[in-house]
Amino acid sequence: MEKVRVGIIGTGGMSQGHMRKVLQNPDAEITALCDNRPEALANTVEKHEALKDVPQFADYRELIGSGLVDAVYIVTPHTIHYEEILAALDAGLHIYGEKPLVCNVTDAKHVLKRIDEVGKIFVLGYQRHYQAEFLYIKKAISSGEYGAVQFVQGLQGQEWLRACANSWRHELKWSGGGQLNDSGSHMLAVLLFVTGLSVKSVYAQMENFNVEVDINSSLTLQFDGGAIGSISIVGNAPSWYEDITIWCEKGAFYMRNGKLEVSDAVGKRHFPIPEDLPKGGNPDDNFIAAILGKEEVGGPPIWGLKVIELTEAAWESAKTGQLALVDKS
């Protein structure tokens, strides 16, 4: 394979960054585009002149069956990821799937089973799994130097209520859920990724602000092994803000708006120097490299299952007002 032939399913705003990455990659080329909105396809060609002669499709099944692609990006509303992923796997294609993987635990388990059966590359679009600072935290915790994780805190504030108004993200039939299932899933994924913890139970409260889906979410967590934690997803914030803290037996990690500070057991704090940080990357380049056998997948789909396990339990708790166990069967 000289170049990986890539098809893009869904050409909205999220796709544009992916397309730029693929167009810049000497080992890949975009050979097909799909969107059921002619205006979205026209906008894509206007933004990327290199794609003006690329075949276009209104139905993802036609693109998948065209023989023009080795791999696809799935960048569509959340609730149709499941059917698109299965169709692409059945056609023997590699897949880059935008988050969330799917919108319920049953579908996630089925998808993982089919990926194993087909043996194709699947990269899930959690960029933070490639970010140097989070890789640093993960390595430090897994080394045992800081002892066991005792408390985890995550806060994500975005203007999600206002910015996504009148879009499919506020419609349950397309989004599958609110900010917790959308940008909030990045927070859940990276906390589980870096700590290696498994959630035992969750108590959640949510506010919809007269929208079909959750906007603000407050999660209180208990992990297997005894650690506890809290996650706050605020969708009606005035602007973007993110704060992550992980307290361990022998130190702590403070991630404030992308800036990492580390504390040792006696409170001495420092910022990791660049030489200490692992080499970062991005999921787009990793996707192509993994297909060509040059790299291991950095964002495997198992994290999609772990995230929806927690998310589904949080929805149950918010609905019933009771503590919910996380189903990991």
N, C-alpha and C positions, 0 to 999 in steps of 0.2 A: 504494500500500500504506500504509494508516494505521498499522497495527501489524504487526510480524513475528509470525506464529503459530508457536510453538515446541513441538516434541514432545520429551520426555525419554525416551531409551531406556536403561534401567538406573537404578534409583532407590535405590542403596545409599548408603554414607556419602559418597563423592566427589561424588555428585549434589547433595547438600543445599546446598552452597555455591553451585553453579551456579544452582540454583533460586532462591535468595535474590537473586542478582544479576539474574536475569531478571525476577523479581517487582518489583524496585525500578526497573526500566528502563521509562520511560514510552512507549518506542517498541516494546515487546514484550509478549507475553502467552503464557502456557503453556496450550496448548489440548488436549494429550494426554499421557498417561503410559503407560509400558510397563515391565513387569517380570514375569518368570514366577514370582515369589514373591509370593503374596497378602499376606504379612506385611510385605514391603518397601513395597508400595503403601499399606497401611494406616498404616504408620509415617510415610510421607511426608505423607499427608493430616493425620495428627495433628500434625505439625510445621508444616504450612503450611495454615492453615484456608482460605485463598483458593483452594486446589486441590480442595476437597471435592466439587465438582460437575463436575470435569474428567473427560472420558471416559478409561477405563482399558483397557489391552490387555495380554494375556499373551504375544503374539507380535509381535515388532518389524515383521514383514511386514504385519500388519494395520494397525498404526499408520501405516506408510509409505504404504499404499494407501488410507487413510481419507479423504483429501481435507481433513483438519482442520489440516494443518501446511504451513508454507512452509520450515521448517528443523528440523533435529533435532540434539540432543546425543547423542553415542554415548559412554556411560559404563559400559562392560561389560567382562568379562574380555578380556584382550588378544588371545587367539587367535581371537575371533569378530569383531574389528573389521573385518577384511577383507571378510567377506561382508555385514556390515551397511553398510559404506561403499559398496560397489558397489550394493547394493539401493537405498540412498538416492539415489545419483547417477543410477541408471537411472530413478528417479521424478522427477528434476529438482529435488531438494531441496538447500538449502544445509546445510553440515555443520560442527558443532563436534566435533572428534574428540579424545578424551582420549589422552594418551600411553600407550604408544608408538603411533605411527601403525599399524603392523602388525609382524609378528614375523619377517619375512625379506625379503631384498633384492628377490627376484623379485616378491613381492606389492606392495612399496612402489613399484616402478617401474610396475607395472600401475595402481595407484591414481593415481599422478601423471598418467599418460597419460589416464585416464578423467576426471580433474578438468579437464584442459585441454580435452578433447573436449566435455564438458558445459557448461563455462563458469560453474559455480556457485561461490559463496564457500566456502572451506574454511579454518577456523582450527584450528590444532593447539594443544593445551593446555599450552604451555610458558610459564608466567607470567613467567619471568625475562626473556623477550624484551621485556617491557613495563616492567621495573623500571628506575627512573631511574639507579641506580648502574651497571648493566650497559650501559645505553644510553650513558652517559658514557664508559665504557671503550671501547666499540665506536667511538664517534666520535673519541676521542683517538687510538686506534691507526690508524684508517683515514685520519686527517688526515696521518699521516707524521711528526708532531711528535716522537714517541718512537722513531722508527726501526723497524727490523724486529723482530718478535717472535723471541726466541731460545730461551726455555724457558717451558713451561706446567706448572703443578702444580695438581692438584685433589684434595681429600680430602673425602669425605662419610662421616660416621658416623651410623648410626641403629640403633635397637633392632629392626630389621626381622625378624630371626630369631624373636624372642620375640613381637613385636606381631602378626605375620602368621601365627603358628602355627595350624594346623588351618583355614586359609582357602584359597581357590582360588589365592592368590598363591604358595603353596608347591607347587601341582600343575602339572606341566609342560604337561599337555594344555590348561589354561586360561590360564596365565600366559605360556607361551612361553619362559620363562627367569626368572631370579631377580632380585635387587635391581638388577643392572646394567641389566636390561631394564625395570625398574619405576622407582623413584625415582631410581636412578642415571642414567637416561636424561636427567634434567634437567641433571645435571652435564655429560654429554657434549655436550648440545645448546647449553648456554650458552657453553662454552669454544670450540666451533666457531663459534658466532654472533659472539662479541665479537672474536675474533682474526682471523676470516676465513681461517684455516688449513685445509688439506686434509690428512688423514692418509694417509701412504704405507704404513706398516706398523705392526704391533703385536705385542708379545710379552706374553702374559698368563698369569697363574697364578690359580687359583680354588680356593676351599674351600666345600664344600656342607654340612658338618656333618650328614651322614646325611639330608639333605633332597634331594628330587628336583632342586632348582634351585640355582644359585650363590648363595651368601650373601656371602662376601668375595671381592673381585677386586682384583688388582694389575696395572695395565696400563703398559707402557713403550712410548712412542710415538715414531715418527719422522714428521715432516711433510714434504710436498713443499716444497722451498725450503731445507731444512736445519735448521729448528727441531726440538727434541726436547722430550719432556715425560713426565710420569707422572700417572696417575690412580689413586687408591685408593678403593674402594667397600667400606665396612666395615658389614656387616649385623648383626653381633653386638655392636655398641657398647652401652654402658650407657645412652646418651642421644643426643640429636641434636647434631651438631656439623658445621660446614662451613667449609672453608678453601680459598681460591683465590688463587693468585699467578701473575702474568704478568710475566716479565722481558723487557724490550726493550733495544735498543741504547742508548737514552738515558733510561732510567727504568724504573719498575716500578709495578704495580698490586697492592695487597694487599686482598683482600676477606675479612674475618673475621666469620663469623656475621652477614652482611648489612651490615657496617660497612666502608666503603671508605676506604682511605688510599692516597695517591699519592706516589711518589718521583720527583724529577727526576734528571738525569744525575750530579749530584754528591752525591746522597743526602739532599737536603733534602726532608722529607716534610710533607704537609699533608692535611687532610680537605677535600674539595670543599665549599664553602659551598652552601646551597640554591639560590642564584641561578645557580650554575654548572651545576647538574644539569638535564638535559633533562626535559621534562614526561613523567612516567610514565603508566601506565594499567593496564588489565587486559584479558585476552583476551575475557571475556564481553561487556563493553561494546563492544569493538572488533568482535566478531562481528556484533552487531546493527547497528552503525554502518556496517560494510562492506557488509552486505546492502542498506542504504538508500542506499548511494553516498556516505556522508558521510566515510569514512576508507578508507585503504588497509589491507590485512591486515597486521598486525604479526607474526603467527606463522604463516607459510605452511607448507604440508606438505612442502616440500623439506627442511626440517630433520629430518623423520621419516625420510626416505631417508638423509641423511647419518649420522644416529645409528645406524640399523640396519646400515648398511655397516660402521661401526666395531665395533658390538656383535657382529655375525656373525663378523667376522674375529677378535675377541677370543675368542669361543667356540671357534673352530677352533684357535687357538693353544693355548688351555688344554687342549684335547683331545689335540692331537698333541705338545705340548711343544716346538713349533717356532715360529719367527717366521712370521707370516701377513701377506700383502699384502692391503690393503684394495681390494676390487673396486669400481671407480668407472666401469666400462664402460657 
